[in-house]
């Protein structure tokens, strides 16, 4: 069985085949999810390292502000990079 399309390598007509459009939609969804998970893990690690000086049971006001600004900067930077990549590929 083909792990990407769900089609078997034989010519059995009883197994449903995924259309190319459905396959591409599923692939885009999986890539977006993987990208989001990687992005969140990176931001979490970088912002924690930068902003949390003394880990404890709660965040101080300055730590909370720092994390908020850090995440905002990562989101903004990712948007800028994405727009640059997509505009240059056209």
N, CA, C and O atoms as a GROMACS GRO file, in nm:
protein
  360
    1UNK      N    1   0.084  -0.119   0.000
    1UNK     CA    2   0.000   0.000   0.000
    1UNK      C    3   0.088   0.124   0.000
    1UNK      O    4   0.187   0.129   0.073
    2UNK      N    5   0.054   0.220  -0.078
    2UNK     CA    6   0.124   0.348  -0.083
    2UNK      C    7   0.085   0.428   0.040
    2UNK      O    8  -0.033   0.459   0.059
    3UNK      N    9   0.183   0.462   0.123
    3UNK     CA   10   0.152   0.530   0.249
    3UNK      C   11   0.104   0.673   0.230
    3UNK      O   12   0.047   0.732   0.322
    4UNK      N   13   0.127   0.730   0.114
    4UNK     CA   14   0.085   0.869   0.093
    4UNK      C   15  -0.056   0.879   0.038
    4UNK      O   16  -0.134   0.963   0.082
    5UNK      N   17  -0.091   0.795  -0.057
    5UNK     CA   18  -0.222   0.808  -0.121
    5UNK      C   19  -0.323   0.709  -0.069
    5UNK      O   20  -0.442   0.724  -0.095
    6UNK      N   21  -0.278   0.609   0.003
    6UNK     CA   22  -0.369   0.508   0.052
    6UNK      C   23  -0.403   0.404  -0.054
    6UNK      O   24  -0.484   0.316  -0.030
    7UNK      N   25  -0.342   0.414  -0.172
    7UNK     CA   26  -0.369   0.321  -0.279
    7UNK      C   27  -0.275   0.202  -0.268
    7UNK      O   28  -0.159   0.216  -0.232
    8UNK      N   29  -0.328   0.086  -0.299
    8UNK     CA   30  -0.243  -0.031  -0.297
    8UNK      C   31  -0.172  -0.042  -0.430
    8UNK      O   32  -0.216   0.014  -0.531
    9UNK      N   33  -0.062  -0.116  -0.431
    9UNK     CA   34   0.016  -0.127  -0.553
    9UNK      C   35  -0.050  -0.220  -0.654
    9UNK      O   36  -0.015  -0.217  -0.772
   10UNK      N   37  -0.145  -0.300  -0.611
   10UNK     CA   38  -0.218  -0.387  -0.702
   10UNK      C   39  -0.324  -0.308  -0.775
   10UNK      O   40  -0.341  -0.189  -0.750
   11UNK      N   41  -0.396  -0.374  -0.865
   11UNK     CA   42  -0.495  -0.303  -0.944
   11UNK      C   43  -0.636  -0.329  -0.893
   11UNK      O   44  -0.731  -0.328  -0.971
   12UNK      N   45  -0.651  -0.352  -0.765
   12UNK     CA   46  -0.781  -0.376  -0.707
   12UNK      C   47  -0.865  -0.250  -0.713
   12UNK      O   48  -0.821  -0.144  -0.668
   13UNK      N   49  -0.986  -0.260  -0.768
   13UNK     CA   50  -1.070  -0.142  -0.779
   13UNK      C   51  -1.155  -0.121  -0.654
   13UNK      O   52  -1.228  -0.023  -0.646
   14UNK      N   53  -1.147  -0.211  -0.556
   14UNK     CA   54  -1.229  -0.197  -0.436
   14UNK      C   55  -1.170  -0.100  -0.335
   14UNK      O   56  -1.241  -0.053  -0.247
   15UNK      N   57  -1.040  -0.069  -0.346
   15UNK     CA   58  -0.980   0.025  -0.250
   15UNK      C   59  -0.995   0.166  -0.304
   15UNK      O   60  -0.959   0.193  -0.419
   16UNK      N   61  -1.047   0.256  -0.221
   16UNK     CA   62  -1.067   0.394  -0.268
   16UNK      C   63  -0.933   0.464  -0.287
   16UNK      O   64  -0.842   0.449  -0.206
   17UNK      N   65  -0.923   0.542  -0.394
   17UNK     CA   66  -0.802   0.618  -0.417
   17UNK      C   67  -0.829   0.764  -0.387
   17UNK      O   68  -0.938   0.816  -0.411
   18UNK      N   69  -0.728   0.829  -0.333
   18UNK     CA   70  -0.738   0.969  -0.300
   18UNK      C   71  -0.709   1.050  -0.425
   18UNK      O   72  -0.614   1.021  -0.498
   19UNK      N   73  -0.791   1.152  -0.450
   19UNK     CA   74  -0.766   1.236  -0.566
   19UNK      C   75  -0.639   1.318  -0.541
   19UNK      O   76  -0.596   1.336  -0.427
   20UNK      N   77  -0.581   1.367  -0.648
   20UNK     CA   78  -0.460   1.448  -0.636
   20UNK      C   79  -0.486   1.572  -0.552
   20UNK      O   80  -0.402   1.612  -0.472
   21UNK      N   81  -0.604   1.634  -0.571
   21UNK     CA   82  -0.638   1.754  -0.493
   21UNK      C   83  -0.651   1.722  -0.345
   21UNK      O   84  -0.603   1.797  -0.260
   22UNK      N   85  -0.717   1.608  -0.312
   22UNK     CA   86  -0.731   1.569  -0.172
   22UNK      C   87  -0.595   1.539  -0.110
   22UNK      O   88  -0.567   1.575   0.004
   23UNK      N   89  -0.510   1.473  -0.188
   23UNK     CA   90  -0.376   1.442  -0.140
   23UNK      C   91  -0.298   1.570  -0.112
   23UNK      O   92  -0.234   1.581  -0.007
   24UNK      N   93  -0.305   1.666  -0.203
   24UNK     CA   94  -0.232   1.792  -0.184
   24UNK      C   95  -0.288   1.868  -0.064
   24UNK      O   96  -0.211   1.927   0.013
   25UNK      N   97  -0.420   1.869  -0.047
   25UNK     CA   98  -0.480   1.935   0.069
   25UNK      C   99  -0.433   1.869   0.198
   25UNK      O  100  -0.400   1.939   0.294
   26UNK      N  101  -0.431   1.738   0.201
   26UNK     CA  102  -0.386   1.666   0.320
   26UNK      C  103  -0.239   1.694   0.348
   26UNK      O  104  -0.200   1.715   0.463
   27UNK      N  105  -0.158   1.695   0.244
   27UNK     CA  106  -0.016   1.723   0.259
   27UNK      C  107   0.007   1.865   0.311
   27UNK      O  108   0.089   1.885   0.400
   28UNK      N  109  -0.065   1.962   0.256
   28UNK     CA  110  -0.053   2.100   0.302
   28UNK      C  111  -0.092   2.112   0.449
   28UNK      O  112  -0.027   2.183   0.526
   29UNK      N  113  -0.198   2.043   0.488
   29UNK     CA  114  -0.241   2.047   0.628
   29UNK      C  115  -0.136   1.988   0.720
   29UNK      O  116  -0.106   2.044   0.825
   30UNK      N  117  -0.079   1.875   0.680
   30UNK     CA  118   0.024   1.810   0.762
   30UNK      C  119   0.150   1.896   0.770
   30UNK      O  120   0.211   1.907   0.877
   31UNK      N  121   0.190   1.957   0.660
   31UNK     CA  122   0.307   2.045   0.662
   31UNK      C  123   0.283   2.168   0.748
   31UNK      O  124   0.372   2.209   0.823
   32UNK      N  125   0.164   2.225   0.739
   32UNK     CA  126   0.132   2.342   0.821
   32UNK      C  127   0.134   2.306   0.969
   32UNK      O  128   0.183   2.383   1.051
   33UNK      N  129   0.081   2.189   1.002
   33UNK     CA  130   0.081   2.146   1.142
   33UNK      C  131   0.224   2.123   1.192
   33UNK      O  132   0.258   2.165   1.302
   34UNK      N  133   0.306   2.058   1.111
   34UNK     CA  134   0.445   2.034   1.151
   34UNK      C  135   0.521   2.166   1.166
   34UNK      O  136   0.600   2.183   1.259
   35UNK      N  137   0.496   2.259   1.075
   35UNK     CA  138   0.561   2.390   1.082
   35UNK      C  139   0.518   2.464   1.209
   35UNK      O  140   0.602   2.522   1.278
   36UNK      N  141   0.390   2.461   1.238
   36UNK     CA  142   0.340   2.529   1.358
   36UNK      C  143   0.400   2.469   1.485
   36UNK      O  144   0.437   2.543   1.576
   37UNK      N  145   0.409   2.337   1.490
   37UNK     CA  146   0.467   2.272   1.607
   37UNK      C  147   0.615   2.310   1.623
   37UNK      O  148   0.661   2.339   1.734
   38UNK      N  149   0.688   2.309   1.513
   38UNK     CA  150   0.830   2.346   1.517
   38UNK      C  151   0.846   2.493   1.557
   38UNK      O  152   0.933   2.527   1.637
   39UNK      N  153   0.763   2.579   1.501
   39UNK     CA  154   0.767   2.721   1.532
   39UNK      C  155   0.743   2.744   1.682
   39UNK      O  156   0.817   2.817   1.747
   40UNK      N  157   0.638   2.681   1.735
   40UNK     CA  158   0.606   2.698   1.877
   40UNK      C  159   0.718   2.645   1.967
   40UNK      O  160   0.750   2.707   2.069
   41UNK      N  161   0.776   2.534   1.929
   41UNK     CA  162   0.886   2.477   2.009
   41UNK      C  163   1.008   2.571   2.007
   41UNK      O  164   1.073   2.591   2.110
   42UNK      N  165   1.038   2.627   1.892
   42UNK     CA  166   1.150   2.720   1.880
   42UNK      C  167   1.125   2.846   1.963
   42UNK      O  168   1.210   2.889   2.040
   43UNK      N  169   1.007   2.903   1.946
   43UNK     CA  170   0.973   3.024   2.020
   43UNK      C  171   0.974   2.997   2.170
   43UNK      O  172   1.028   3.075   2.248
   44UNK      N  173   0.915   2.885   2.209
   44UNK     CA  174   0.911   2.851   2.350
   44UNK      C  175   1.052   2.842   2.408
   44UNK      O  176   1.079   2.898   2.514
   45UNK      N  177   1.139   2.773   2.339
   45UNK     CA  178   1.276   2.756   2.388
   45UNK      C  179   1.354   2.886   2.390
   45UNK      O  180   1.417   2.918   2.490
   46UNK      N  181   1.349   2.960   2.280
   46UNK     CA  182   1.426   3.085   2.271
   46UNK      C  183   1.374   3.189   2.370
   46UNK      O  184   1.452   3.254   2.440
   47UNK      N  185   1.243   3.206   2.375
   47UNK     CA  186   1.187   3.309   2.463
   47UNK      C  187   1.203   3.270   2.610
   47UNK      O  188   1.226   3.357   2.694
   48UNK      N  189   1.191   3.142   2.641
   48UNK     CA  190   1.212   3.100   2.779
   48UNK      C  191   1.356   3.129   2.820
   48UNK      O  192   1.381   3.184   2.927
   49UNK      N  193   1.449   3.091   2.735
   49UNK     CA  194   1.591   3.112   2.765
   49UNK      C  195   1.622   3.260   2.783
   49UNK      O  196   1.700   3.297   2.871
   50UNK      N  197   1.563   3.344   2.700
   50UNK     CA  198   1.589   3.488   2.704
   50UNK      C  199   1.520   3.556   2.822
   50UNK      O  200   1.578   3.647   2.882
   51UNK      N  201   1.400   3.515   2.856
   51UNK     CA  202   1.316   3.592   2.947
   51UNK      C  203   1.305   3.539   3.090
   51UNK      O  204   1.281   3.616   3.183
   52UNK      N  205   1.322   3.410   3.108
   52UNK     CA  206   1.300   3.352   3.241
   52UNK      C  207   1.435   3.338   3.311
   52UNK      O  208   1.514   3.249   3.278
   53UNK      N  209   1.460   3.426   3.406
   53UNK     CA  210   1.590   3.424   3.475
   53UNK      C  211   1.589   3.330   3.595
   53UNK      O  212   1.689   3.264   3.623
   54UNK      N  213   1.477   3.323   3.665
   54UNK     CA  214   1.464   3.235   3.781
   54UNK      C  215   1.333   3.158   3.769
   54UNK      O  216   1.229   3.208   3.813
   55UNK      N  217   1.335   3.036   3.711
   55UNK     CA  218   1.211   2.960   3.697
   55UNK      C  219   1.144   2.939   3.834
   55UNK      O  220   1.211   2.907   3.932
   56UNK      N  221   1.016   2.958   3.837
   56UNK     CA  222   0.940   2.941   3.960
   56UNK      C  223   0.798   2.896   3.928
   56UNK      O  224   0.770   2.850   3.817
   57UNK      N  225   0.710   2.911   4.024
   57UNK     CA  226   0.572   2.864   4.006
   57UNK      C  227   0.487   2.964   3.928
   57UNK      O  228   0.377   2.930   3.884
   58UNK      N  229   0.535   3.087   3.911
   58UNK     CA  230   0.461   3.187   3.834
   58UNK      C  231   0.560   3.284   3.770
   58UNK      O  232   0.677   3.292   3.808
   59UNK      N  233   0.509   3.359   3.672
   59UNK     CA  234   0.593   3.456   3.602
   59UNK      C  235   0.584   3.592   3.670
   59UNK      O  236   0.477   3.632   3.718
   60UNK      N  237   0.695   3.661   3.674
   60UNK     CA  238   0.692   3.799   3.723
   60UNK      C  239   0.636   3.886   3.611
   60UNK      O  240   0.623   3.840   3.497
   61UNK      N  241   0.603   4.008   3.643
   61UNK     CA  242   0.551   4.100   3.542
   61UNK      C  243   0.649   4.125   3.429
   61UNK      O  244   0.611   4.129   3.312
   62UNK      N  245   0.776   4.141   3.464
   62UNK     CA  246   0.877   4.166   3.361
   62UNK      C  247   0.899   4.042   3.274
   62UNK      O  248   0.920   4.055   3.153
   63UNK      N  249   0.893   3.923   3.334
   63UNK     CA  250   0.908   3.800   3.254
   63UNK      C  251   0.790   3.784   3.158
   63UNK      O  252   0.809   3.748   3.042
   64UNK      N  253   0.672   3.812   3.207
   64UNK     CA  254   0.553   3.802   3.123
   64UNK      C  255   0.560   3.900   3.006
   64UNK      O  256   0.529   3.863   2.892
   65UNK      N  257   0.600   4.022   3.033
   65UNK     CA  258   0.615   4.123   2.926
   65UNK      C  259   0.722   4.082   2.826
   65UNK      O  260   0.703   4.095   2.705
   66UNK      N  261   0.832   4.031   2.878
   66UNK     CA  262   0.942   3.989   2.791
   66UNK      C  263   0.897   3.876   2.698
   66UNK      O  264   0.926   3.879   2.579
   67UNK      N  265   0.827   3.778   2.752
   67UNK     CA  266   0.779   3.666   2.671
   67UNK      C  267   0.682   3.715   2.565
   67UNK      O  268   0.689   3.673   2.449
   68UNK      N  269   0.593   3.804   2.603
   68UNK     CA  270   0.497   3.859   2.508
   68UNK      C  271   0.567   3.931   2.393
   68UNK      O  272   0.534   3.909   2.276
   69UNK      N  273   0.663   4.015   2.425
   69UNK     CA  274   0.738   4.087   2.321
   69UNK      C  275   0.819   3.989   2.235
   69UNK      O  276   0.825   4.004   2.113
   70UNK      N  277   0.880   3.891   2.298
   70UNK     CA  278   0.961   3.793   2.226
   70UNK      C  279   0.876   3.716   2.125
   70UNK      O  280   0.916   3.701   2.009
   71UNK      N  281   0.762   3.667   2.168
   71UNK     CA  282   0.673   3.592   2.079
   71UNK      C  283   0.625   3.682   1.966
   71UNK      O  284   0.622   3.640   1.850
   72UNK      N  285   0.587   3.805   1.998
   72UNK     CA  286   0.544   3.899   1.894
   72UNK      C  287   0.652   3.921   1.790
   72UNK      O  288   0.624   3.926   1.670
   73UNK      N  289   0.777   3.934   1.834
   73UNK     CA  290   0.888   3.954   1.740
   73UNK      C  291   0.907   3.831   1.651
   73UNK      O  292   0.930   3.845   1.530
   74UNK      N  293   0.899   3.712   1.708
   74UNK     CA  294   0.913   3.591   1.627
   74UNK      C  295   0.801   3.580   1.524
   74UNK      O  296   0.826   3.544   1.409
   75UNK      N  297   0.680   3.612   1.564
   75UNK     CA  298   0.568   3.606   1.471
   75UNK      C  299   0.588   3.709   1.359
   75UNK      O  300   0.568   3.678   1.241
   76UNK      N  301   0.627   3.829   1.395
   76UNK     CA  302   0.651   3.933   1.294
   76UNK      C  303   0.764   3.893   1.199
   76UNK      O  304   0.752   3.909   1.078
   77UNK      N  305   0.873   3.842   1.254
   77UNK     CA  306   0.988   3.802   1.171
   77UNK      C  307   0.949   3.688   1.077
   77UNK      O  308   0.990   3.687   0.961
   78UNK      N  309   0.872   3.594   1.126
   78UNK     CA  310   0.828   3.483   1.042
   78UNK      C  311   0.741   3.533   0.928
   78UNK      O  312   0.752   3.486   0.815
   79UNK      N  313   0.654   3.628   0.957
   79UNK     CA  314   0.571   3.687   0.852
   79UNK      C  315   0.653   3.757   0.746
   79UNK      O  316   0.627   3.742   0.627
   80UNK      N  317   0.752   3.833   0.789
   80UNK     CA  318   0.840   3.904   0.694
   80UNK      C  319   0.915   3.805   0.605
   80UNK      O  320   0.922   3.823   0.484
   81UNK      N  321   0.969   3.702   0.667
   81UNK     CA  322   1.044   3.601   0.591
   81UNK      C  323   0.952   3.528   0.494
   81UNK      O  324   0.988   3.506   0.378
   82UNK      N  325   0.833   3.491   0.540
   82UNK     CA  326   0.738   3.421   0.454
   82UNK      C  327   0.699   3.506   0.334
   82UNK      O  328   0.696   3.457   0.221
   83UNK      N  329   0.670   3.632   0.359
   83UNK     CA  330   0.632   3.721   0.247
   83UNK      C  331   0.748   3.736   0.150
   83UNK      O  332   0.727   3.736   0.028
   84UNK      N  333   0.869   3.749   0.201
   84UNK     CA  334   0.986   3.763   0.114
   84UNK      C  335   1.006   3.637   0.029
   84UNK      O  336   1.035   3.646  -0.090
   85UNK      N  337   0.991   3.522   0.091
   85UNK     CA  338   1.010   3.396   0.017
   85UNK      C  339   0.904   3.379  -0.089
   85UNK      O  340   0.935   3.340  -0.202
   86UNK      N  341   0.778   3.407  -0.055
   86UNK     CA  342   0.671   3.386  -0.149
   86UNK      C  343   0.671   3.490  -0.260
   86UNK      O  344   0.634   3.459  -0.373
   87UNK      N  345   0.711   3.613  -0.230
   87UNK     CA  346   0.716   3.714  -0.335
   87UNK      C  347   0.831   3.691  -0.430
   87UNK      O  348   0.821   3.724  -0.549
   88UNK      N  349   0.942   3.635  -0.382
   88UNK     CA  350   1.056   3.610  -0.470
   88UNK      C  351   1.035   3.486  -0.557
   88UNK      O  352   1.100   3.470  -0.660
   89UNK      N  353   0.944   3.398  -0.516
   89UNK     CA  354   0.921   3.277  -0.595
   89UNK      C  355   0.822   3.300  -0.708
   89UNK      O  356   0.800   3.212  -0.790
   90UNK      N  357   0.761   3.418  -0.712
   90UNK     CA  358   0.664   3.448  -0.818
   90UNK      C  359   0.725   3.514  -0.935
   90UNK      O  360   0.656   3.545  -1.031
   0.00000   0.00000   0.00000
